[in-house]
Amino acid sequence: MGLFTRLSITELYLLGKWNYETYTKEYLEDEGEHKLDFIPDQPDDRPDPILVTDPQPDPNYTNIVPISGLFDRNQYNEGAASPPHDATIGLAEYSNANFLTEDTMWKYPHPRIEDTTYQEIDWLNPEEVVAEDGDTDSRLYIRYKDGIGVNIAHLAAVDYWFEDYVDHAELEHKFLLDKLCWKDYAAKLIPRAVGYSAGLLDYFFRGEMGVACLPIFFDNGIYALWVKIMNTTATQETMSDGTFSLVCRYTPTGGSPDGSDDIFVQCPDTACTTLQHGDEHEALFYLTQPIPIENYQSVRCALAFQGSLGNESGAVVGKSFTLEEEIKFNEEWDNGLDGNYPWTHTTADDNPPNGSTTNIIEDNILIKKNIRYAGNRTGRYNISFLYIPGSGVAITPYTYLQFKIDQLSINEIPPAPEGYQTHYQVLMLYFNEGALNLQFSIDGQWMDLGWPNVGYYSFTPEAIMLDNIHQLFLNYGIEIPEPLYLNRIGFGQRLYELEDPSTVQHIQTMRVDFIRVIEEKQEEGQE
């Protein structure tokens, strides 16, 4: 007998029966010590994005889809000095260049015998292995040299009949593949196959969107969503020629928490022409029915883009998000003149007996009137003022102001010297105890404060106004301190003293629907 135990008849039969596929099937089902871990957790187990962004198909073929790079990226070609094995080659290239099969052993450029430890076999120290027939055998194995190919301890086993072939040219007869080889092969090939399969799924679902959302309230309900959509696709492909669709669902008051009673609300689609990677698209989605404000914490939204992604037409990109924005301040005038906060309102006793002052709530709208009767020259005012308890409302770069004032009118402008005015109606916001201020009014009714650090903005009556507070200051070049707090809010009407008694009755009217401060939610991928 030679150095190694010769094959038995049983073992010859088993070697013919066993192969990589049958071995892998057995050990995939094994729950014992031989069970293999096929999780793709190594750096090269998952494909590099370049496989689909730059697949480099064979120029002899046309209309090759990008996913062809997952299988063959033309990186393993004749003349390669060493078998490639990183994640920038296709799965077919990886397996062909680095692994052996019994019927094609040493017949391709790689693996080649010169890349192995064939010339360095330690003949006196074989491994003790449990052979296919259950007996313990002594075997020698070759592997790749350091720095070449895949790190496989058992690339091939030296055949039992090796000494009979030493002087023969049939190199393929000197080696065989056994269970240890197949185990090492499976430990490399299956995680790579799983990782590349996941890469294929990632390709089909590669489109990604970042979302920032701000609900727009009206009559104590969400009636629209202002959404900023960013193209965050990792492959940096452009989204174009498509539409954005939005569906919202919420759990009504008393509804089951398992979602079985949820109500779905569809929004009309909005167009997307071109959205390059890293760019933002702003869209206003109107809900087909309002969502009650008391249910807004349960709202979940599904945003979908359908159109072209890179060169692929008919692509679909999805994004789910919730409405967990913080409503930092909310006054809807649904709790009478006291409102939701300790407001103070001017009364008739605060003015001389030259007119009337009224503040009433009608249909959840604050209606303010400041009237000076004809024949009077003295001034009068009507102010609804709130000093927000505590430090006030904290303002961040993502804090927005929402308000709706339906009417800001005066029946006749009072006479005034040139360059002056003798009346105003405004919404005033005071920050950091008046260090910074914002004033909102319409043409002809401003209050000229003459203060530093004031931003003046006009608005459209009956429209819902939505503005980023930080941006309102930045537009005026006003430096924003840290921290920034909203401390006071005032809805003011004033008729100044005239030089002569007025010949007409002056009537100022303000109708305030709501005012809100909301924090915009920043989803992952959106900053």
Secondary structure, 3 states (H helix, E strand, C coil): CCCCCCCCHHHHHHHHHCCHHHHHHHHHHCCCCCCCCCCCCCCCCCCCCHHHHCCCCCCCCCCCCHHHHHCCCCCCCCCCCCCCCCCCCCHHHHHHHHCCCCCCCCCCCCCCHHHECHHHCCCCCCEEEECCCCCEEEECEECECCCCCCCCCCCEEECCCHHHHCCCCCHHHHEECCHHHHHHHHHHHHHHHHHHHHHHHHHHCCCCEEEEEEEEECCCEEEEEEEEEEECCCCCCCEEEEEEEEEEEECCCCCCCCCCCCEEEEEEEEEEEEECCCCEEEEEEEEEEEEEHHHHHHCEEEEEEEEEECCEEEEEEEEEEECCCCEEEEECCCCCCCCCCCCEECCHHHCCCCEEEEEEEECCEEEEEEEECCCCCCCEEEEEEEECCCCCEEECCCEEEEEEEEEEEECCCCCCCCCCCCEEEEEEEEECCCCEEEEEECCCCCCCCCCCCEEEEECCCCCCEEEEHHHHHHCCCCCCCCCEEEEEEEEEEEECCCCCCCCCCEEEEEEEEEEEEEECEECCCCC
